Amino acid sequence: METINPLTKNAASSIHVKVKSDKAIPDVIAKISGLQTGFKVLKWEDYAGIVRSLTDSFNIINVILTIIDLFDRRHYGFHRNLH
C-alpha cells in the first residue's frame, strides 16, 4: 500500500478490539475516540448495516435492469410484429 499512497507508512486503516462484555463497548469507544481527532469508531453492527445497505442497493439495481430488459424484449417483439 505504501507504493500507492506513501502516507500510509506506519499507519493503520483499521483496528479490531475484542471486549469481554458488551457493557464495556461504550467505554472502549470513548477511549479510542479520544486518542486522536478524526477517528471514526464503528461497532460490528454498523458494518453489518453498511453491507446490508449495499446488498439492498445491488438488489434494487438488479430488479431495475430486469424490468428494463423485459420492456426491451416486449418492445422489440412489438416492432417485429409491425413489419
C-alpha positions, 0 to 999 in steps of 0.5 A, a space after each residue: 500500500 505504501 507504493 500507492 499512497 506513501 502516507 500510509 507508512 506506519 499507519 493503520 486503516 483499521 483496528 479490531 478490539 475484542 471486549 469481554 462484555 458488551 457493557 464495556 463497548 461504550 467505554 472502549 469507544 470513548 477511549 479510542 475516540 479520544 486518542 486522536 481527532 478524526 477517528 471514526 469508531 464503528 461497532 460490528 453492527 454498523 458494518 453489518 448495516 453498511 453491507 446490508 445497505 449495499 446488498 439492498 442497493 445491488 438488489 434494487 439495481 438488479 430488479 431495475 435492469 430486469 424490468 428494463 430488459 423485459 420492456 426491451 424484449 416486449 418492445 422489440 417483439 412489438 416492432 417485429 410484429 409491425 413489419 
